Structure formats: C-alpha cells, structure tokens
Amino acid sequence: MKLVEVVRGSQTSDATVAAASAVARRMGKEVIEVKDSPGFATSRLGLALGLEAMRMLERGVASAADIDRAMELGYGHPMGPLRVSDLVGLDVRLAIAENLHRELGESQFRPPEILRKRVREGKLGRKTGEGFHKWQER
C-alpha cells in the first residue's frame, strides 16, 4: 500500500507528526494526516462503500460481479468493494461495522443482514473459498 495515515491524537505534537511523516516518506509512502477517530480515513470510507455494495446486492440492484465492475470501470478502483470485503474477510468487516456503528451511532455503519448471514454460514470470503465471490485458491 502506498498510503500511510498519520493519526494526530489530542496531545500529539507537531514535531511527532512531522517525524512520523518523514519516516513514512523515507519508506516511499504517501502521507495523510487524520484526527484520531474511529476508523480513521481508509477503513471508514472503504467500509461505508463495502456496506452499501452489500445493501445493493441484498436488494437485487445488481449482481456482485456487476457491482464490483461498476466501481472498477466507472471509478477506476483496482478492485470492487465486494471483492475487497472478501479479501479482508467478512467476519472482519462485520466486526469493524459493528464497532463503528456502536462508536459513531451512524446508520451507514449498521451491518446489512446479507453480511451477518454470510458470516453465520461460514462464508467469510477468500479464506473459506466463498463470500460474495467464489475463490479457487486459498
């Protein structure tokens, strides 16, 4: 991953942020600074997109493959949100969603039933061979 999120806590000094950012840049990373909040930037945005893709699948808007292709072809994402969820692990996505929903109280982080059902069935994504997609190798 090219990105490093440098998280500024309530008592983080400018010198600490600068030092952490410099180390990350020496490692060839792009740096963004975010406030200490649940999910930071990448996890929070990625999860919101993934959960909405799951809701679309649940409501029959499009197939998993077509939802993923929409983001790949329409927005230039290297991988669609359902495939990303399969790689992360649906159990992991569920735990993160439950935590963000509890911490932030925002409805967009409420886990959709399709996610809960897949986790109950043991369809956790790539690591089990099936999630929103079928995986040949593990």
N, C-alpha and C positions, 0 to 999 in steps of 0.2 A: 504494500500500500504506500502510496506517495505521501499521504497526509499524516500529520501529527496534530492532535488537538492539545494545545497547552491550556490547562484549566487554571483559571485565576480564582482562588478561594478568597474569602472575606479578608484574610490577613496576608495574602500573598504580595510580596513586594515587587516593585517594578524590576529590581535587579534579579530576582528569582525568575520572573517571566522572561527577561532578556537572556539569562544564562541558559534556561531550558530551551528557548527558541534557537539559540546559537548552536547548541549541541545537536538539535534535530536538523538544522540546516547543514551542518557539517556531515551529517549522515545522508545528505541528499534529499531530505524531506521538505515538503511544503508545510508551512505552519499556519494554523489559525488559532486565535485566542478566543476562548469561550469562558463564560461565567460558570462557576460551579453550580450546576442544576441537574436534576435527574435526566439521564440520557445524553447529556452534553449536546452535540450537534449531529454527528453522523448516526448514532444509534437512534436518536429520537426521530429524525427525518426518515431514515430508512425503515424504521418500524411503522411509522404512520403510512407510508406508501405501501408497505407489505400488507398491513391490515386492511387497507382499502381495496387492494387487489383481491384479498381473500373474500371480502364482502361482495365484490363484483362477481366472483366465481360462485359464491353461495346463492346469489340472486339470479344466476343464469345469464348475466350480461354477455359473457364470452367464455371460451374455454381457457384453461390455464395456459396453454401454449400461445393462444392469441393475445391474452392479457400481457404475457411476457414480451411477445413480439411487438406489441404496441409501444412499450417503453424502450425497447431496443431500437426499433426502426423510427419511431416518432420522436424520441428524445435523445437518441444516441447513447443510451445506457448500455454498457457492455454485457449486462445480464438483467433479465426481468426480475421483478420483485418476488414472484413465487419461487423461481429457481434460487434466488438468493436466500429466501426463507428455508428452502430445502437444504442448502449448504450449511447455513447457520445451525439448523436443527429446529424442528417445530416445537419441541419441548423447551428449548432455549428461548425461542421467540415468544412462546406463551408466558414463560416466567418473566421476561422483560416487560411484556404488555401488562401483565397483572401488576407488576411493581410500578410502572409509570402511571397506570390508571389509579392505583391506590395513592401514590405520591402527589400526582397533579390533579386528580379528580376530573380529568377531561375525557369526554365520551369517545373521542377518536382513538383512545388507547384501550377501550373496552375490547377484550378479545372476542372475535366472532365465534359463533358456535362451530363453524366448519373447522376452525383451528383446534378447539377443545376436543371435537370428535376424532380428528386425525390423531391427536396425542393419545386419547383413550384407547384407540385401536392399535397403537404402537407404530403408526406410520409417521415416523419422525423425520423423514427426508432421506438424504443420501446415505446416512449412516445405517439405515434399516432397509435401503433399497427402494423405498417408496414414501412419498409425501404428497406434494401436489404434482409431481412428475415421477415416472419410473426411472430408476437408476440401475444400470447394468453392473458397474463395478462399485465396490465399496472401499 
